[in-house]
Amino acid sequence: MTKKEYIFRIEYEVDKKTGRVIATIPELNHVSSFGDTFAEAEANVKEVALCFGETLGREKSTNV
């Protein structure tokens, strides 16, 4: 199995009430996550993106 690498844009927003950072990847159905810092939010949303990709891969292989 070959490993593919993708580059996606991450958008950041700071929640005015909590001060937490929200990171969103629009190209992946707007998956998002949050953290106390930009770095934490980015790490969290990257993990979500990996899970999203794994799920798509499983769905594709079962629909063949």
N, C-alpha and C positions, 0 to 999 in steps of 0.2 A: 504494500500500500504506500503510495507516494504522499508526502506531506505537502500541502498547499499553503501558501502564505497570502493573506489578503491585507489590504490597507483600507481602513475606514476612518471617517471623520468623527471625532467625538465633540459634542457640544456640551458646554458647561453652563450651569445656572446656580446662583446662590439663593436658597430659600430665605426670604426676608424674615420670616418668623423664627426659624430655628438656627439660621446661619450655616446650615449644612449645605454641602455642594452636591448638586445633581449632575450626573454625567449621562448623556444620551447618545446613542448611535442611530441616526435617522435611517441609514441604509439597511439596518437590520430590524425593520418593523418597529423602530423607535424603542428598542430595548434600553433600559436605563437602570441605574443603581445610584447609590449615594454614599457619602462619607463625610468625615469631619474636615478633611482637607482635599485639595484638588488631586493630590497623589493617591489618596485612599479611594476617592470616587473613581478615578481612572483605573486603578487596579481592580476594583470591584466590577466595573462595567466590562472590563476585558475578560474577566472570569465568566460573566453572564454571556458574553459573545461566544466564548468557546463552547459553553453548554448549548447555546442556540445552534451553533454549527454542527455539533454532535447530534443533536435532535434531528436536524434537517437531513444529515447523512443517513441516520437510521430509517427515517421515513422514506427517503429515496430508495434505499436498498429493499425495503419491504413492499414497495409499490411497483417493482420491476416485473 
